[in-house]
Amino acid sequence: METADKVLSKALKILEKYPLCDYCLGRQFAALGYGVSNAERGRAIKTMLLIEGHRLSGEGREEGVEILSHLAASGFKPAATLMKKLGAQPPEEKPCYICEGILNKKRFQEISGKIIEELRSYEFRNLVVGARVPTEVREREDSLRSEFEIDTGEDIKGDITREIGKILQREFKAEIEYHNPEIVVLVDLFSQEYLIQVNPLFIKGFYRKLVKNIPQTPWYCRYCWGRGCEHCNYTGREYPESVSEFIGNPAIELFEALDYKFHGAGREDVDARVAGTGRPFILELKHPRKRFIDLSVLEERINREAAGKVEVSGLAYSSRRELRILKSLSPIASKTYEAVVEFDGEVDEERLRMVEERFRDIVVEQRTPRRVLKRRADKIRMKKLYYVEAERLDDRVVKFRIKTQGGLYVKELIDGDEGRTQPNIAEALGRKPLKIDLTVVEVEAAGSA
């Protein structure tokens, strides 16, 4: 542990060779003392050296004036004033060896003022300040610390982020948040430039799709990929609407965001409905200016503008952590479907009961369906099938309730996809499906099956 005398002795040796501002001197001893800034620490050290220099000068010792001279050269004005009072000529003030005078209150206030003006248009409760420092500045400080064997210092970024952070905290009454900040301010004090990064806002909820032929996300024309052509009537789209747009576009307007990204817990076929409690989703709003909107306002607007097509419920603020959980659980979370199937002939009741018995707690081997081969890798997937319940509505129409692990293609479980899915219901019944009307009725968390 450094004693006070050793700190003063080491500080004097540094100043004899290198002029340092209050920030840069105090930073070399940042591990000593608590509750004071590096600038305050550096000024305190210089003040103690001033007292010692004055004492030695009063005794007629030349080293006293030398101490005052080194202090004055480092920009410590009380030392220059004292030298004049003692009849000595103070040396010319030199820029700080490490920061070259960049670390000063005026510069901190100037760049903070610019940041404050830009931040006034954003809502936030917390932020964090980061800093960029030129390589040559860091190298000078590293060299000095090596030369004087300093092990009590901190990174120069600490000075910059702390000083600007205090100013922003006072202005906005915001907390400093290191792990999940809403606003990140990245400052380069040396170039007087800064960057404000507004982190995304996450909203979770459930959606129900009330009609067929609405994809979860925009489906661009397969011929022109969005450019517009005769096949899509120059719209660039296979379908004019999507679930994500019904939800995301009103949110962009209310939260004054630049863009959004829609994350669903899996996705249904475009011609399938989503009923029951709905499919979980998380909406990621990018660069939002507003963060404190009453979500009941958003829910009401979505349901009004998408009336009869899409409906949302249970909207709540979420987080990146919950998004990671949604993505990781989606491939294994269980889904329950209702499928009304018309077959090419009469369906035997006894075979239906056999399907219920045989298709319970089994693993289905499913090769990528032919209908999605253009956008999915051709591989075999092993997926759990929990149960199939069957109710015959007439001789040729059956309503199935099917619960599966996420990622199992239910239409292919029913029709077999020319043998690419094994086992399949069509083979078990000895009948070919003519029409499959599919509805997602429940999406559960993994492990709830």
C-alpha positions in Angstrom: 0.0 0.0 0.0 1.3 3.4 -1.0 1.8 5.8 1.9 1.0 9.5 1.5 4.7 10.4 1.4 5.4 7.8 -1.3 2.5 9.1 -3.4 3.8 12.6 -3.2 7.3 11.5 -3.9 6.2 9.5 -7.0 4.0 12.3 -8.2 6.9 14.8 -7.9 9.2 12.5 -9.9 6.5 12.2 -12.6 6.0 16.0 -12.7 9.8 16.6 -12.9 9.8 14.8 -16.2 6.2 15.1 -17.6 3.8 17.9 -17.1 0.4 16.4 -16.3 -3.0 18.0 -15.9 -5.1 17.4 -12.7 -7.1 14.6 -14.4 -4.1 12.7 -15.7 -2.0 13.0 -12.5 -4.9 12.0 -10.3 -5.7 9.0 -12.5 -2.3 7.5 -11.8 -3.5 7.1 -8.2 -7.1 6.3 -8.8 -7.1 3.2 -6.6 -6.2 5.4 -3.6 -9.1 7.2 -1.9 -12.8 7.0 -2.5 -15.5 9.5 -3.4 -13.4 12.0 -5.3 -12.8 12.4 -9.0 -9.4 12.0 -10.6 -9.3 15.8 -11.2 -9.9 16.4 -7.5 -7.3 13.8 -6.6 -4.7 15.3 -8.9 -5.4 18.8 -7.6 -5.1 17.6 -4.0 -1.7 16.0 -4.8 -0.5 19.2 -6.4 -1.8 21.3 -3.5 0.2 19.1 -1.0 3.3 19.5 -3.2 2.7 23.3 -3.3 2.7 23.3 0.5 5.9 21.3 0.6 7.5 23.6 -2.0 6.5 26.7 -0.1 7.9 25.3 3.1 11.3 24.4 1.5 11.4 27.8 -0.2 10.9 29.5 3.2 13.9 27.6 4.5 15.9 29.0 1.6 16.2 25.6 -0.1 16.4 25.7 -3.9 14.4 22.5 -4.3 11.4 24.3 -3.0 11.3 26.6 -6.0 12.0 23.6 -8.3 8.9 21.9 -7.0 6.8 25.0 -7.6 8.3 25.4 -11.1 7.3 21.8 -12.0 3.8 22.5 -10.7 3.5 25.7 -12.6 4.7 24.0 -15.8 1.9 21.5 -15.4 -0.7 24.3 -15.4 -1.2 24.5 -11.6 -1.9 28.3 -11.4 -1.5 28.6 -7.6 2.1 27.5 -8.0 2.8 30.2 -10.7 1.1 32.8 -8.4 3.3 31.8 -5.5 6.5 31.9 -7.5 5.8 35.5 -8.5 5.1 36.4 -4.9 8.4 34.8 -3.9 10.1 36.9 -6.7 10.7 34.0 -9.0 9.7 33.8 -12.7 7.3 30.9 -13.3 8.0 28.7 -16.4 5.8 28.6 -19.4 2.8 26.4 -19.0 3.1 23.1 -21.0 0.3 20.9 -22.3 -0.3 17.7 -20.5 2.0 14.9 -21.6 -0.8 12.3 -21.8 -4.0 14.1 -23.0 -2.4 17.3 -24.3 -4.9 19.4 -22.5 -8.0 17.7 -23.9 -9.3 16.7 -20.5 -10.7 19.9 -19.1 -14.1 21.1 -17.8 -14.8 23.4 -20.7 -14.4 20.6 -23.3 -16.5 18.3 -21.1 -19.3 20.9 -20.9 -19.2 21.7 -24.6 -19.6 18.1 -25.9 -22.1 17.3 -23.1 -24.2 20.2 -24.2 -24.4 18.9 -27.7 -25.3 15.4 -26.5 -28.0 16.8 -24.2 -29.7 18.7 -27.0 -29.9 15.6 -29.1 -31.1 13.4 -26.2 -34.0 15.7 -25.4 -36.0 14.2 -28.2 -35.8 10.7 -26.6 -37.5 9.0 -23.7 -35.3 6.9 -21.5 -34.7 5.9 -17.9 -31.1 4.9 -18.0 -28.0 5.2 -20.2 -24.3 4.4 -20.3 -21.4 6.4 -21.6 -18.5 4.9 -23.5 -15.4 6.5 -24.9 -12.9 6.3 -27.7 -9.3 7.3 -27.0 -6.6 7.6 -29.7 -4.0 4.9 -29.6 -1.1 7.3 -29.1 -2.7 8.7 -25.9 -3.0 5.3 -24.4 0.6 4.4 -25.4 1.9 7.6 -23.7 0.1 6.7 -20.5 1.2 3.0 -20.6 4.8 4.1 -21.1 4.6 6.5 -18.1 3.2 3.8 -15.9 5.8 1.4 -16.9 8.6 3.9 -16.3 7.4 4.8 -12.8 6.0 1.4 -11.9 2.5 2.7 -11.3 -0.1 0.0 -10.3 -2.7 2.3 -8.8 -4.1 3.8 -12.0 -7.2 3.4 -14.1 -8.0 3.6 -17.8 -8.3 7.1 -19.2 -11.8 6.1 -20.4 -12.9 6.2 -16.8 -12.2 9.9 -16.6 -14.2 10.7 -19.7 -17.2 8.5 -19.1 -17.5 9.5 -15.5 -17.4 13.2 -16.1 -19.8 13.1 -19.0 -22.0 10.6 -17.3 -22.4 12.9 -14.2 -23.5 15.8 -16.4 -26.0 13.7 -18.3 -27.3 12.1 -15.1 -27.9 15.6 -13.5 -29.7 16.8 -16.7 -32.0 13.9 -17.2 -32.2 12.3 -13.8 -31.3 9.0 -15.5 -29.5 6.0 -14.0 -26.2 4.6 -15.3 -26.9 1.1 -16.5 -24.1 -1.1 -17.7 -25.8 -4.3 -18.6 -28.9 -3.3 -20.5 -28.9 0.4 -21.2 -31.6 2.1 -23.2 -29.2 4.7 -24.5 -25.5 4.3 -25.3 -23.5 7.5 -25.8 -20.1 6.9 -27.3 -17.8 9.9 -27.0 -14.5 10.8 -28.7 -13.4 13.8 -26.6 -10.2 14.3 -28.7 -12.1 14.9 -31.9 -15.2 16.4 -30.2 -17.4 13.8 -31.9 -20.0 11.5 -30.4 -22.4 8.8 -31.4 -25.8 8.1 -29.8 -27.0 4.5 -30.0 -30.6 4.0 -29.1 -31.1 0.4 -28.1 -34.2 -1.6 -29.3 -37.4 -1.7 -27.4 -39.1 -5.1 -27.0 -42.8 -5.8 -26.8 -44.2 -9.3 -26.3 -47.7 -10.6 -26.8 -49.9 -13.2 -28.7 -51.5 -12.9 -32.1 -54.4 -14.7 -33.6 -54.8 -14.9 -37.3 -58.5 -14.9 -38.1 -58.4 -15.6 -41.8 -56.3 -17.6 -44.3 -53.8 -16.3 -46.8 -52.0 -13.8 -44.6 -48.3 -14.7 -44.2 -46.6 -14.0 -40.9 -44.0 -11.7 -42.5 -44.0 -10.0 -45.9 -44.0 -12.5 -48.7 -42.3 -11.0 -51.8 -43.0 -12.1 -55.3 -41.1 -15.3 -56.2 -40.4 -14.0 -59.7 -39.2 -10.5 -59.1 -38.3 -10.6 -55.3 -40.0 -7.3 -54.6 -39.1 -5.3 -57.6 -42.5 -5.5 -59.3 -43.5 -7.5 -62.4 -46.5 -8.8 -64.3 -46.9 -11.9 -62.1 -47.5 -9.7 -59.0 -49.3 -6.9 -60.8 -46.2 -4.8 -60.1 -46.8 -4.9 -56.3 -43.7 -6.9 -55.6 -45.7 -9.1 -53.2 -47.3 -12.5 -53.3 -49.7 -11.4 -50.6 -50.6 -7.7 -49.9 -50.6 -8.0 -46.1 -48.8 -9.8 -43.3 -49.2 -10.3 -39.6 -46.0 -8.5 -38.8 -47.0 -5.4 -40.7 -50.4 -5.3 -39.0 -48.5 -5.3 -35.6 -45.3 -3.5 -36.5 -46.5 -0.5 -38.5 -48.7 1.0 -35.8 -45.9 0.4 -33.2 -43.4 2.3 -35.4 -45.7 5.3 -35.5 -46.6 5.3 -31.8 -43.0 4.8 -30.6 -41.5 6.9 -33.3 -39.1 4.1 -34.2 -37.1 3.8 -37.4 -37.9 0.1 -38.1 -39.0 -3.1 -36.5 -38.2 -6.8 -36.5 -40.9 -9.4 -35.9 -40.0 -12.6 -33.9 -42.7 -15.3 -33.8 -42.6 -18.5 -31.8 -42.5 -20.5 -35.0 -44.7 -19.7 -38.0 -47.9 -21.2 -39.5 -48.6 -21.9 -43.1 -50.0 -18.9 -45.0 -53.3 -20.7 -45.5 -53.6 -21.7 -41.8 -55.4 -19.7 -39.2 -54.2 -19.1 -35.6 -56.9 -19.4 -33.0 -57.2 -20.1 -29.2 -54.7 -18.2 -27.1 -52.7 -17.2 -30.1 -49.0 -17.5 -31.1 -46.4 -15.8 -28.9 -44.3 -13.1 -30.5 -41.8 -10.4 -29.6 -41.7 -7.2 -31.6 -38.3 -5.5 -31.7 -38.5 -1.8 -32.3 -35.3 -0.2 -33.6 -34.2 3.3 -32.5 -37.4 4.3 -30.8 -37.8 7.9 -29.6 -40.7 7.0 -27.2 -40.5 4.2 -24.6 -43.3 4.9 -22.2 -46.4 4.3 -24.4 -49.4 2.7 -22.7 -49.5 -0.7 -24.5 -53.3 -0.8 -24.2 -53.3 2.1 -26.7 -51.1 0.0 -29.1 -53.3 -3.1 -28.6 -56.5 -1.1 -29.4 -55.0 0.4 -32.5 -53.7 -2.9 -33.9 -57.0 -4.6 -33.3 -59.0 -1.8 -34.8 -56.8 -1.4 -38.0 -56.5 -5.2 -38.5 -60.1 -6.0 -37.5 -61.4 -9.3 -38.8 -57.9 -10.4 -39.9 -55.4 -10.2 -37.1 -55.9 -9.7 -33.3 -53.3 -9.3 -30.6 -53.6 -9.7 -26.8 -51.4 -9.7 -23.7 -49.1 -6.9 -24.9 -46.3 -6.2 -22.4 -42.8 -4.8 -22.4 -40.1 -7.5 -22.9 -36.4 -7.7 -23.2 -33.5 -9.2 -25.2 -33.2 -12.0 -22.7 -36.9 -13.0 -23.3 -36.2 -12.9 -27.0 -33.3 -15.3 -26.7 -35.6 -17.6 -24.7 -38.3 -17.4 -27.3 -35.9 -18.3 -30.1 -34.2 -21.1 -28.2 -37.5 -22.7 -27.2 -39.4 -22.2 -30.4 -38.0 -25.3 -32.2 -38.9 -27.6 -29.3 -42.1 -25.9 -27.9 -45.2 -27.9 -28.5 -48.0 -26.7 -30.9 -51.6 -27.9 -31.1 -53.4 -27.9 -34.4 -56.9 -28.5 -35.6 -57.2 -29.9 -39.1 -60.4 -30.5 -41.0 -59.6 -32.9 -43.7 -61.7 -34.1 -46.7 -60.5 -37.5 -48.1 -61.1 -39.1 -51.4 -63.4 -41.8 -50.0 -65.2 -43.0 -46.9 -63.0 -43.1 -43.8 -63.3 -46.2 -41.7 -64.1 -45.4 -38.0 -62.0 -48.4 -36.8 -59.0 -47.1 -38.7 -59.4 -43.7 -37.1 -59.3 -45.3 -33.7 -56.1 -47.1 -34.8 -54.6 -43.8 -35.8 -55.3 -42.3 -32.4 -53.6 -45.3 -30.8 -50.6 -45.6 -33.1 -49.9 -41.9 -33.4 -49.4 -41.2 -29.7 -45.9 -40.3 -28.2 -44.0 -41.3 -31.3 -41.1 -39.8 -33.3 -41.9 -38.8 -36.8 -39.2 -39.0 -39.5 -39.8 -36.1 -41.8 -37.8 -35.1 -44.9 -38.1 -31.5 -45.9 -41.5 -31.1 -47.7 -41.4 -30.6 -51.4 -43.4 -27.4 -51.1 -40.7 -25.6 -49.1 -37.6 -27.1 -50.7 -36.8 -23.8 -52.5 -36.3 -22.1 -49.1 -35.4 -24.9 -46.7 -32.4 -27.3 -46.7 -33.3 -30.8 -47.9 -32.7 -32.9 -44.7 -34.5 -35.4 -42.4 -35.9 -34.0 -39.2 -36.9 -36.2 -36.2 -39.9 -34.6 -34.4 -42.0 -35.7 -31.5 -45.7 -36.3 -32.0 -47.7 -36.2 -28.8 -51.1 -37.3 -29.9 -53.7 -37.3 -32.7 -57.4 -37.1 -31.8 -59.9 -37.8 -34.6 -63.6 -36.9 -35.0 -65.5 -38.0 -38.1 -67.8 -35.2 -39.3 -69.2 -37.2 -42.1 -68.2 -40.2 -44.2 -65.3 -38.4 -45.9 -64.5 -35.5 -43.6 -62.5 -35.8 -40.3 -61.5 -33.2 -37.8 -58.2 -33.9 -36.2 -56.6 -32.4 -33.1 -52.9 -32.8 -33.3 -50.2 -31.9 -30.8 -46.6 -31.9 -31.9 -43.2 -30.6 -31.2 -42.4 -27.3 -32.9 -41.0 -27.7 -36.5 -43.1 -30.7 -37.5 -45.0 -30.0 -40.8 -48.6 -31.0 -40.0 -49.9 -31.1 -43.6 -47.2 -33.6 -44.5 -48.0 -35.6 -41.4 -51.5 -35.9 -42.8 -50.9 -36.5 -46.5 -47.5 -38.2 -46.3 -45.8 -35.9 -49.0 -45.3 -38.9 -51.3 -43.6 -40.9 -48.5 -41.3 -38.2 -47.3 -43.0 -38.2 -43.9 -43.2 -41.5 -42.0 -45.5 -42.5 -40.5 -48.3 -40.5 -41.9 -52.1 -40.5 -41.5 -53.0 -41.0 -45.1 -51.2 -44.3 -45.3 -52.7 -45.4 -42.0 -56.2 -44.7 -43.2 -55.7 -45.8 -46.8 -57.2 -42.6 -48.1 -55.8 -39.6 -49.9 -56.5 -36.1 -48.5 -58.2 -33.8 -51.0 -58.4 -30.7 -48.8 -56.7 -29.8 -45.5 -58.1 -26.8 -43.5 -55.5 -26.1 -40.8 -55.7 -23.9 -37.7 -53.2 -23.4 -34.9 -55.1 -23.5 -31.7 -52.3 -23.4 -29.1 -48.6 -22.7 -28.8 -47.1 -23.8 -25.5 -43.8 -23.4 -23.8 -41.3 -26.2 -24.1 -41.6 -28.8 -21.5 -45.4 -28.2 -20.9 -46.5 -31.2 -22.9 
